[in-house]
Each structure stands twice: as C-alpha cells, then as structure tokens.
C-alpha cells in the first residue's frame, strides 16, 4: 500500500489526521515513503546536502571531533554516532580524512551509523576505514513522535555509556511537524482531510495540549491569520541522546532559527514548511506524496532548552 493510500485509509476511518501524521506517512511509510525510497539521497534526487557538495565538509567535522576527543582526555574508544546517516557518505569522507589526523585518534575512533531506512545501503567502502572501526545499526531510530507508520516504535536508542559525540546533519528538519494557525483569536491545528475526493486541509481544536504549551514556553503569540509549525519530536530526540551520552558532545547541523525569528509574523506569516522536488522548492505538501521532500526549519530555542532539561549544556 502506498503512503497516499494509507493516508486516505486513515482519513476514511477517522475523518481527518494531523499534519504531523500526514508528514510521517509521506516521508517514512515503509512502502514508498520518501526517505525509504531508492535514490532519495543521491545527487540526482531532489536536493543537495553539504556532504554531497564537497568532502571538505566532512574534513572540517573530523578536525572538530579531534578537538572533542582531546577535551575528553583522549578516550579509547571515542564513539561517534551519526543519526540519520543515510547512504553513509558523511561517514565515508570523515573516516577517510582521519588518515591525516593523529594515529591515536584514528585508532580510538568508532563510527556508528544509525538510520531508520533498512534499505539505505551504506556503501561498502564505509567499512574499510584507515584503522577506524565503522558499524551500522539500521532500524534503530530517534522517534519523531507517536508511532504512525505501522512499525514498532523504537523504545529508545540502543546505546548507553557513549563517550564521544552524537552527530547529525539535516536530521531535525525532517521530523514531522504539527501546523497551527490563529483564527478568530483562537489557536487551531491544521489537519488533512478529504474534500470531494481530494486531499485538503481543515482546522480544528489542537490534538494535544503540548502545542499550546510549547508556544507558551517560548512566549510566542501568533497574530490573526498566522500559520506556524511545531516540532514536538525534538523533546524525544533530546532525552534519548542525553540518556545515551555518558560524556561528550551533541553536534547537530541544520536549517533553523531562534524562536523569536522563527515565529516572527513579519518575516514568516505562513511559516517555514516547504517541499522540494527535482531541485525545485515548491509549496504543495499534499501533492506528489512519497515523491518529494517535506521539511520545516528547526526551532533552535526549543532544541537548546529541551537539551538543557535533559541534562545537556549549550555550548553554541
């Protein structure tokens, strides 16, 4: 069953689904979800990421990891866990560059690739790494919210006592988001439904009080007619990473803003949700389901505050 067929089935049963559930199905449904489809992360796909642009990106990260290793008094092993590793390109380039770094660091380096895509096919050269040990845990994921893909929800990271670094590149902006809007002075949630046989949006009361609580915690007040996205999955991500890390760092690279900027009605009256199809930015999330990327910029204020609540310190 395709992601669109599953979306229509659920709407038929429930009348509507949250935009977050729609996005989860469109991106991660096992049978044709965007990120679980072949070719998604290739240069011929719908967008480029920094590792695809040049191996210098990985080289700079390798130097940063060397600094972290030194600050931790050179533990052996020094474990790097990349969440959302995809096809392993960043891992391959980073481990390859480690041959230019001190031998003791290279020997201590353990690089673990995590990705929920069982078919992502980490390239074989990733596993021959200049003395660094490289492994993969497929299907061990950071849950982005309530399980909605029909797969068992991950109970948490299958890791504990990590001394090293949790690394991710463009991970949080792929987490499913709830959409909210202000109508007649009330905060409403955007749902996906069927109208005359076609997918359409409708507004109703929020599906969870956590949406109102998040905006209140950020001291954000939407204006009339403003639309915004709320990423509730950041909470789970922060708690799981902090719980698995004994000593070390969390380095996440993404597109986003502090809350004051992200929720500015003057700059982003319609929010930041966007879609990418064949290297073209579009604004049609209900079309091409499973064949285009859907993304929203990251609320770095929430990421920092939730990280601190989980026991992490914000360094920058």
C-alpha positions as CSV (number, residue, x, y, z in Angstrom):
1,X,0.0,0.0,0.0
2,X,1.4,3.4,-1.0
3,X,1.7,6.2,1.5
4,X,-1.1,8.1,-0.1
5,X,-3.4,5.0,0.0
6,X,-2.6,4.7,3.7
7,X,-3.3,8.4,4.3
8,X,-6.6,8.1,2.5
9,X,-7.5,4.9,4.5
10,X,-6.8,6.6,7.8
11,X,-8.8,9.7,6.9
12,X,-11.6,7.4,5.8
13,X,-11.6,5.8,9.3
14,X,-11.0,9.0,11.4
15,X,-12.3,11.8,9.2
16,X,-9.0,13.7,9.4
17,X,-5.4,13.3,10.6
18,X,-2.9,15.8,11.9
19,X,-0.4,17.3,9.5
20,X,2.3,15.6,11.6
21,X,0.8,12.2,11.0
22,X,0.4,13.0,7.3
23,X,4.1,14.1,7.1
24,X,5.3,11.0,8.9
25,X,3.4,8.8,6.4
26,X,4.6,10.7,3.4
27,X,8.2,10.6,4.4
28,X,8.6,7.3,6.3
29,X,5.8,4.9,5.3
30,X,7.6,1.5,4.7
31,X,6.1,1.0,1.2
32,X,7.0,4.1,-0.7
33,X,7.7,6.8,1.9
34,X,10.1,9.4,0.6
35,X,13.1,8.7,2.8
36,X,12.7,4.9,2.4
37,X,12.7,5.1,-1.4
38,X,15.8,4.4,-3.6
39,X,17.7,7.4,-4.9
40,X,16.4,9.9,-2.4
41,X,19.8,10.9,-1.1
42,X,21.7,10.8,-4.5
43,X,22.8,13.9,-6.2
44,X,20.2,13.3,-8.9
45,X,17.5,13.4,-6.2
46,X,15.5,16.5,-5.1
47,X,18.1,18.4,-3.2
48,X,21.8,18.5,-2.2
49,X,23.2,18.2,1.3
50,X,26.6,19.5,2.4
51,X,28.3,16.1,2.3
52,X,27.3,15.8,-1.4
53,X,28.7,19.3,-2.2
54,X,32.4,18.6,-1.2
55,X,34.3,16.2,1.1
56,X,35.8,19.4,2.9
57,X,32.6,19.4,5.0
58,X,33.5,16.0,6.4
59,X,37.1,17.0,6.8
60,X,36.2,20.0,9.0
61,X,33.9,17.9,11.1
62,X,36.8,15.4,11.6
63,X,39.0,18.2,12.9
64,X,36.2,19.3,15.3
65,X,35.9,15.7,16.5
66,X,39.6,15.6,17.1
67,X,39.2,18.6,19.3
68,X,36.4,17.0,21.2
69,X,38.5,13.8,21.7
70,X,41.3,16.0,23.2
71,X,38.9,17.8,25.5
72,X,37.6,14.4,26.8
73,X,41.2,13.4,27.7
74,X,41.5,11.1,24.6
75,X,39.2,8.3,25.4
76,X,39.6,5.0,23.6
77,X,37.2,4.2,22.2
78,X,35.9,7.6,21.1
79,X,32.5,6.8,19.7
80,X,30.8,9.0,17.0
81,X,27.1,8.1,16.5
82,X,25.6,9.7,13.3
83,X,21.8,9.7,13.5
84,X,20.2,9.7,10.1
85,X,23.3,8.5,8.3
86,X,21.5,7.7,5.1
87,X,23.9,6.2,2.5
88,X,26.9,6.8,4.7
89,X,28.6,9.5,2.6
90,X,29.5,11.7,5.5
91,X,30.9,8.7,7.4
92,X,33.0,7.6,4.4
93,X,34.5,11.0,3.8
94,X,35.1,11.7,7.5
95,X,36.8,8.4,8.2
96,X,38.8,8.8,5.0
97,X,40.1,12.1,6.2
98,X,41.1,10.7,9.5
99,X,44.2,9.3,7.9
100,X,45.5,12.9,8.0
101,X,44.9,13.2,11.8
102,X,47.0,11.7,14.7
103,X,47.2,8.0,14.6
104,X,46.0,7.7,18.3
105,X,42.8,9.5,17.4
106,X,42.2,7.3,14.3
107,X,42.7,4.1,16.3
108,X,40.3,5.3,19.0
109,X,37.6,6.4,16.6
110,X,34.5,4.2,16.4
111,X,31.8,5.5,14.0
112,X,28.3,4.1,14.2
113,X,25.7,4.9,11.6
114,X,22.1,4.9,12.6
115,X,19.3,5.2,10.1
116,X,15.6,4.1,10.1
117,X,15.9,3.2,6.4
118,X,16.5,-0.5,6.3
119,X,17.3,-0.2,2.6
120,X,19.6,2.8,2.7
121,X,22.5,0.6,1.6
122,X,25.5,2.1,3.3
123,X,28.3,2.0,0.8
124,X,30.8,-0.8,1.3
125,X,33.8,1.4,1.3
126,X,32.5,2.9,4.6
127,X,33.5,-0.3,6.3
128,X,37.2,0.0,5.4
129,X,38.3,3.0,7.4
130,X,42.0,3.7,7.9
131,X,42.1,2.0,11.3
132,X,38.8,3.4,12.5
133,X,36.1,0.9,13.3
134,X,32.8,1.6,11.5
135,X,29.4,-0.1,12.0
136,X,25.8,0.3,11.3
137,X,22.6,0.0,13.2
138,X,19.7,0.0,10.8
139,X,16.2,0.5,12.1
140,X,17.4,2.0,15.4
141,X,15.9,5.4,15.2
142,X,15.2,8.6,17.1
143,X,11.4,8.5,17.3
144,X,10.0,11.8,15.8
145,X,6.7,11.4,17.6
146,X,3.9,8.9,18.1
147,X,4.4,5.8,16.0
148,X,2.2,6.1,12.9
149,X,4.0,4.1,10.2
150,X,2.8,0.6,11.3
151,X,6.3,-0.2,12.5
152,X,7.0,-0.8,16.2
153,X,8.1,2.4,17.9
154,X,11.7,2.5,19.0
155,X,11.9,2.2,22.8
156,X,14.9,4.5,22.6
157,X,18.5,4.5,21.4
158,X,20.0,1.0,21.7
159,X,23.1,2.6,23.3
160,X,24.3,3.6,26.7
161,X,27.5,4.9,28.2
162,X,28.7,6.7,25.0
163,X,31.9,8.7,25.3
164,X,32.2,10.7,22.2
165,X,29.8,12.6,20.0
166,X,26.2,12.3,18.7
167,X,26.3,13.8,15.2
168,X,23.5,14.7,12.8
169,X,23.2,16.6,9.6
170,X,19.8,17.8,8.5
171,X,18.0,15.5,10.9
172,X,15.7,17.7,12.9
173,X,14.3,19.5,9.9
174,X,12.9,16.1,8.7
175,X,11.0,15.4,11.8
176,X,7.2,15.6,11.2
177,X,5.7,18.8,12.5
178,X,2.3,20.0,13.6
179,X,0.8,23.0,11.9
180,X,-1.1,25.6,13.8
181,X,-2.9,28.8,12.9
182,X,-4.7,31.7,14.6
183,X,-8.4,32.1,13.6
184,X,-10.8,34.5,15.3
185,X,-8.4,34.8,18.2
186,X,-8.2,31.0,18.8
187,X,-5.2,28.7,18.2
188,X,-6.3,25.9,15.9
189,X,-4.5,23.0,14.4
190,X,-4.3,22.2,10.7
191,X,-5.5,18.7,9.8
192,X,-5.5,16.8,6.5
193,X,-8.9,15.5,5.3
194,X,-10.7,14.6,2.0
195,X,-12.9,17.1,0.2
196,X,-14.6,15.9,-3.0
197,X,-12.2,13.0,-3.1
198,X,-9.1,15.2,-3.0
199,X,-6.7,15.8,0.0
200,X,-7.3,19.1,1.6
201,X,-6.7,20.9,4.9
202,X,-9.1,21.8,7.6
203,X,-8.7,23.5,11.0
204,X,-10.0,22.3,14.4
205,X,-9.0,22.3,18.1
206,X,-5.4,21.2,18.8
207,X,-4.9,17.4,19.0
208,X,-2.7,17.8,22.1
209,X,-2.2,20.4,24.8
210,X,1.5,20.2,24.1
211,X,1.1,22.5,21.1
212,X,-0.2,25.4,23.3
213,X,2.3,24.5,26.0
214,X,5.2,24.8,23.5
215,X,4.2,28.2,22.3
216,X,3.6,29.4,25.9
217,X,7.1,28.1,27.0
218,X,8.6,30.2,24.1
219,X,6.4,33.2,24.9
220,X,5.2,33.2,21.3
221,X,1.8,34.7,20.5
222,X,0.7,34.2,16.9
223,X,-1.2,37.0,15.2
224,X,-4.5,36.6,13.4
225,X,-4.1,34.5,10.2
226,X,-0.5,33.5,11.0
227,X,0.5,29.8,10.4
228,X,3.4,28.1,12.1
229,X,5.0,24.7,12.7
230,X,5.7,23.0,16.0
231,X,8.2,20.1,16.2
232,X,7.3,18.0,19.2
233,X,9.8,15.3,18.2
234,X,12.7,17.4,19.5
235,X,11.8,16.5,23.0
236,X,12.2,12.8,22.4
237,X,15.4,13.3,20.5
238,X,17.0,15.4,23.3
239,X,16.0,12.9,26.0
240,X,17.3,9.9,24.1
241,X,20.6,11.4,23.1
242,X,21.2,12.8,26.6
243,X,20.3,9.4,28.2
244,X,22.8,7.6,25.9
245,X,25.7,10.0,26.4
246,X,28.0,9.4,29.4
247,X,30.4,12.1,28.4
248,X,30.9,14.1,25.3
249,X,29.1,16.3,22.8
250,X,26.0,16.6,20.7
251,X,26.6,18.3,17.3
252,X,23.5,18.9,15.1
253,X,23.7,20.8,11.8
254,X,20.5,22.1,10.3
255,X,18.4,24.9,8.9
256,X,16.6,26.9,11.5
257,X,16.3,30.0,13.8
258,X,15.8,31.0,17.3
259,X,12.1,31.1,18.3
260,X,11.9,34.9,18.1
261,X,13.0,34.8,14.5
262,X,11.3,31.6,13.5
263,X,7.8,32.7,14.7
264,X,8.1,36.3,13.5
265,X,4.8,37.2,11.8
266,X,6.6,40.0,9.9
267,X,9.1,37.6,8.3
268,X,7.2,34.2,8.3
269,X,3.5,34.8,8.3
270,X,2.9,31.5,6.6
271,X,5.5,29.5,8.5
272,X,8.5,27.7,7.1
273,X,7.1,24.5,5.7
274,X,8.3,23.8,2.2
275,X,8.7,20.9,-0.3
276,X,11.5,20.0,-2.7
277,X,11.0,18.2,-6.0
278,X,13.8,17.8,-8.6
279,X,15.9,20.6,-7.0
280,X,12.9,23.0,-7.1
281,X,11.4,24.5,-4.0
282,X,7.6,24.2,-4.0
283,X,4.7,24.8,-1.7
284,X,2.5,21.8,-2.3
285,X,2.8,19.3,0.6
286,X,-0.4,17.4,-0.4
287,X,0.9,16.6,-3.9
288,X,3.5,14.0,-5.1
289,X,3.2,12.1,-1.8
290,X,6.2,9.9,-1.3
291,X,8.0,11.6,-4.3
292,X,9.0,14.9,-2.7
293,X,10.7,16.1,0.4
294,X,8.7,17.9,3.1
295,X,10.7,20.0,5.6
296,X,10.3,22.8,8.2
297,X,13.1,24.9,9.7
298,X,14.2,24.0,13.2
299,X,13.3,25.8,16.4
300,X,16.7,26.1,17.9
301,X,15.4,27.7,21.1
302,X,13.4,24.6,21.9
303,X,16.3,22.3,20.9
304,X,18.5,24.1,23.3
305,X,16.0,24.4,26.2
306,X,14.9,20.8,25.9
307,X,18.5,19.7,25.7
308,X,19.2,21.5,28.9
309,X,16.2,20.0,30.6
310,X,17.6,16.6,29.6
311,X,20.9,17.3,31.2
312,X,23.0,18.8,28.3
313,X,24.8,22.1,28.4
314,X,24.5,24.5,25.5
315,X,27.9,25.4,24.1
316,X,27.0,27.3,20.9
